[in-house]
Amino acid sequence: MKIDFFTHVVPPKYKTALGKISPHFEKHVGLVPTLCDLEQRFRMMDEYGDMKQVLTLAMTAALLFDDPQVGVEMAQRANDEMAEIVAKHPGRFAAGVASVPLTDMEAAARELERAVTELKLKGVQLFTPRRNMPLDLQEYSPLFETMWRHQLPIWIHPFRPIDRDDYKKYFVNHVFGWPYESAATMAYLIFDGLFERFPGIRIIIHHCGAMVPFFAEKILGGYEASGPIHGMHYEGLPRPLMEYFKMFYADTALSGGTAGLMCGYEFFGADHLLFASDMPYDAELGSRLIRETIASVERMEIDAAEKEMIYEGNARRLLVC
């Protein structure tokens, strides 16, 4: 069994509702039909053996629109339909992940509680940055506290609009900006005291931990030098800095890069690495990502027991299933 821990979906009724607000975004969903067409998705999954997926919402209204009421209504709609899909297809989907309206934190906390207690969704997906800043505990602590209390994971997905002011051309914001946003968010949460306040909280960082595994020594050296050279002191962490970065979970969504996976494996360890393809955002509507991600894991020079942890064991432990 392979549990694909980070795949994207746009539920059909949610897609229709999205189109009423913005035909532009509905048209975008139509360019990737496997976001919405479950039968086409199932045929693709069948090519790769015994597999289940964890579903996260793409085209999140709370991310796309600033109107708090729109965010609340669309999050509720998305969560209801996500729960329906998972309940209808238990052989296909291991879990669904909740969405929340980040424009209204009180409403977000209420909706998240409903999503995990009544709808039985298995965690929440948060996007970063928000209002050009990474996630931090000062604003988002109610959501982290809810997930910690329920012992359910948080999926963190980077997001930088393609037309952002810096580096507009050549798709640079997406290709290079997203890993930066993930790494910056990890640092913010560490220095905000996330792991002291919520011991054992489970946070998944997309794209195999982004920049952190490769730049681990550079990160450590930079912070060690920040005081004596730049007069910027970071105090108050009771453990060594790198221990905190290793408390995050990472996924295998590197589009098939085994060298990057081995870097992530050496940093996080097999017990903090989760099989995930990032389906369906590729030129083959998801098939390439699934195929190449499996191949990249198979090429890893680790033992079979560790591969089983990555493919399935860690996911079952985090989803409590």
C-alpha positions in Angstrom: 0.0 0.0 0.0 1.1 3.5 -0.9 -0.6 6.5 0.9 -0.1 9.6 -1.2 -0.1 12.2 1.6 -0.3 15.4 -0.4 -2.6 15.5 -3.4 -4.8 18.3 -4.6 -8.5 18.3 -5.5 -11.3 20.7 -6.3 -14.6 19.0 -5.4 -17.2 19.3 -8.2 -19.9 21.3 -6.3 -17.2 23.6 -4.9 -15.9 24.2 -8.4 -19.4 25.3 -9.5 -19.7 27.6 -6.5 -16.2 29.0 -7.2 -17.3 29.7 -10.8 -20.2 31.9 -9.6 -17.7 34.1 -7.8 -14.9 34.1 -10.3 -15.2 32.4 -13.7 -11.5 33.0 -14.1 -10.6 30.6 -11.3 -13.1 28.0 -12.5 -11.6 28.1 -16.0 -8.2 27.5 -14.4 -9.5 24.3 -12.7 -10.7 23.2 -16.1 -7.1 23.2 -17.4 -6.3 20.3 -15.0 -9.4 18.0 -15.2 -8.0 15.5 -12.7 -8.5 18.1 -10.0 -12.2 17.6 -10.3 -12.9 14.4 -12.4 -12.7 11.6 -9.9 -13.2 8.8 -12.4 -10.2 10.0 -14.4 -8.2 10.2 -11.2 -9.2 6.7 -10.3 -8.1 5.3 -13.7 -4.7 7.0 -13.2 -4.3 5.7 -9.7 -5.1 2.1 -10.9 -1.9 2.2 -13.0 0.2 2.3 -9.9 -1.0 -0.6 -7.8 -2.5 -0.5 -4.3 -2.7 3.2 -3.5 -4.8 5.7 -1.5 -4.6 9.4 -1.5 -5.0 12.2 1.1 -6.9 15.1 -0.4 -6.1 18.7 0.1 -8.1 21.6 -1.4 -6.7 23.5 -4.4 -8.1 26.9 -5.3 -8.9 27.8 -1.7 -11.3 30.7 -1.6 -9.9 32.0 1.6 -6.6 32.3 -0.2 -8.0 33.9 -3.4 -10.5 36.4 -2.0 -10.3 38.9 0.8 -14.0 39.0 1.7 -14.2 37.2 5.1 -17.8 36.1 4.5 -16.8 34.5 1.2 -14.0 32.7 2.9 -16.2 31.3 5.7 -19.0 30.1 3.3 -16.6 28.5 0.8 -14.5 26.8 3.5 -17.7 25.2 4.9 -18.8 24.2 1.5 -15.4 22.7 0.7 -15.2 20.8 4.0 -18.6 19.3 3.7 -17.9 18.1 0.2 -14.4 16.8 1.1 -16.0 14.7 3.8 -18.6 13.4 1.4 -16.0 12.3 -1.1 -13.8 10.5 1.4 -16.9 8.7 2.9 -18.1 7.7 -0.5 -14.7 6.3 -1.6 -12.9 4.8 1.4 -11.0 2.5 -0.8 -9.5 5.4 -2.7 -8.9 8.1 -0.1 -7.2 7.7 3.2 -8.3 11.1 4.5 -9.5 14.5 3.6 -7.9 17.7 4.9 -9.9 20.7 6.2 -9.8 24.3 4.8 -10.3 27.4 6.9 -11.1 31.1 6.3 -7.8 32.8 7.2 -9.5 36.2 6.9 -11.4 35.6 10.1 -9.5 33.7 12.8 -12.5 33.2 15.2 -14.5 31.8 12.3 -11.5 29.7 11.2 -11.2 28.1 14.7 -14.9 27.3 14.8 -14.9 25.8 11.3 -11.8 23.7 12.0 -13.3 22.3 15.2 -16.4 21.4 13.2 -14.4 19.9 10.4 -12.4 17.5 12.6 -15.1 16.6 15.1 -18.2 16.4 13.0 -16.9 15.8 9.5 -13.9 13.6 10.6 -11.4 15.4 8.4 -7.9 14.5 9.5 -6.1 17.8 9.7 -5.9 21.3 8.2 -4.0 22.9 5.3 -2.5 26.3 5.8 -1.0 28.5 3.2 2.0 30.8 3.5 2.6 33.7 3.2 -0.5 35.5 4.3 -0.5 39.3 3.8 3.1 39.0 2.7 4.2 37.5 6.0 4.9 33.9 7.0 2.6 32.1 9.4 3.3 33.0 13.0 1.8 32.0 16.4 0.7 35.5 17.3 -2.1 35.3 14.8 -2.6 31.7 14.1 -2.2 30.0 17.5 -5.9 29.0 17.7 -5.5 26.8 14.7 -2.3 25.2 15.9 -3.8 24.7 19.3 -6.8 22.9 17.8 -4.7 20.5 15.8 -2.4 19.8 18.8 -5.3 19.1 21.0 -6.8 16.6 18.5 -3.3 15.2 17.7 -3.9 15.7 14.0 -1.4 17.1 11.5 -1.1 20.5 9.7 -0.2 20.6 6.1 1.7 23.8 5.2 1.6 24.8 1.5 3.7 27.7 0.1 2.0 30.2 -2.1 3.4 33.2 -3.9 1.2 34.8 -6.6 2.8 34.7 -10.1 2.2 38.4 -10.5 3.8 39.5 -7.3 5.9 42.7 -7.4 9.2 40.9 -7.2 10.5 38.7 -9.9 7.3 38.7 -12.1 8.9 37.1 -15.1 10.0 33.6 -16.0 7.8 31.8 -13.4 10.5 32.6 -10.8 8.1 33.3 -7.9 6.6 29.8 -8.3 9.8 27.7 -8.9 12.1 29.4 -6.5 9.9 31.5 -4.3 7.8 28.7 -2.9 10.7 26.8 -1.3 11.8 30.0 0.3 8.4 30.7 1.8 8.3 27.2 3.3 11.7 27.5 4.9 10.9 31.0 6.2 7.7 29.7 7.8 9.6 27.0 9.5 12.0 29.5 11.0 9.2 31.8 12.2 7.4 29.0 13.9 10.6 27.7 15.6 11.5 31.1 17.0 7.9 31.8 18.0 8.2 28.8 20.3 5.9 26.5 18.5 7.4 23.2 19.8 7.6 24.4 23.4 4.0 25.6 23.4 2.7 22.6 21.6 5.0 19.6 22.3 4.8 16.9 19.7 2.7 19.0 17.2 2.8 17.5 13.7 3.6 19.9 10.9 4.2 18.7 7.3 6.4 20.9 5.1 5.9 20.4 1.4 8.6 19.6 -1.1 10.8 17.6 1.2 11.4 20.4 3.7 12.1 22.9 1.0 15.4 24.7 1.4 16.2 23.4 4.9 17.9 20.0 4.3 20.3 21.2 1.7 21.2 24.4 3.5 21.2 23.0 7.0 24.8 23.9 7.8 24.4 27.3 6.1 21.3 28.0 8.2 23.1 27.0 11.4 26.2 29.0 10.6 24.2 32.0 9.6 22.3 32.1 12.9 25.5 31.5 14.9 27.1 34.5 13.2 24.1 36.7 13.4 25.0 37.9 16.9 28.7 38.7 16.8 28.8 40.0 13.2 25.4 41.6 12.8 24.2 42.3 16.3 21.1 40.2 15.8 20.7 37.8 18.7 18.2 35.0 18.8 17.8 33.7 22.3 15.3 31.7 24.3 15.4 28.3 22.5 16.2 25.7 25.1 17.4 23.1 22.5 19.9 23.3 19.6 18.4 25.1 16.6 18.7 22.2 14.1 16.7 19.9 16.5 13.7 22.1 15.9 13.9 22.0 12.2 14.1 18.2 12.4 10.8 18.1 14.3 8.9 18.9 11.2 7.7 16.2 8.8 8.6 16.4 5.1 7.2 14.8 2.0 8.6 13.3 -1.1 7.1 15.8 -3.5 10.2 16.6 -5.5 8.9 15.6 -9.0 11.2 12.5 -9.0 14.5 13.8 -7.6 16.2 11.0 -5.7 19.2 13.1 -4.7 16.9 15.6 -3.1 15.1 12.8 -1.3 18.3 11.4 0.1 19.2 14.8 1.4 15.8 15.0 3.1 16.2 11.5 4.4 19.6 12.3 5.9 18.2 15.4 7.6 14.7 14.3 8.8 15.2 10.5 9.0 12.8 7.9 7.6 10.3 8.3 10.4 9.6 11.9 9.4 9.4 11.4 5.7 6.0 10.8 3.9 5.3 9.6 0.4 3.5 12.4 -1.5 3.3 13.1 -5.2 1.8 16.6 -5.4 -0.7 15.2 -8.0 -2.1 16.5 -10.4 0.0 19.5 -11.2 2.2 18.2 -14.1 2.1 18.1 -17.9 0.4 14.7 -17.7 -2.4 15.8 -15.3 -0.8 13.9 -12.4 0.5 10.7 -13.9 4.1 12.0 -14.3 4.3 13.1 -10.7 3.0 9.8 -9.3 5.2 7.7 -11.6 8.4 9.7 -11.0 7.9 10.1 -7.3 7.5 6.3 -6.9 10.6 5.8 -9.0 12.6 8.3 -7.0 11.7 6.5 -3.7 12.6 3.1 -5.2 16.0 4.5 -6.2 16.7 5.6 -2.6 19.5 3.5 -1.1 17.7 2.6 2.1 16.3 -0.6 3.4 12.8 -2.0 2.7 11.5 -1.3 6.2 12.3 2.4 5.9 10.6 2.5 2.5 7.5 1.0 4.0 7.6 3.7 6.6 7.8 6.4 3.9 5.1 4.8 1.7 2.6 3.9 4.4 3.6 3.5 8.0 4.3 7.2 8.8 1.0 8.3 7.2 -1.0 5.8 9.2 0.6 7.0 12.4 -0.1 10.6 11.6 -3.7 9.9 10.5 -4.3 7.7 13.5 -5.5 4.8 11.2 
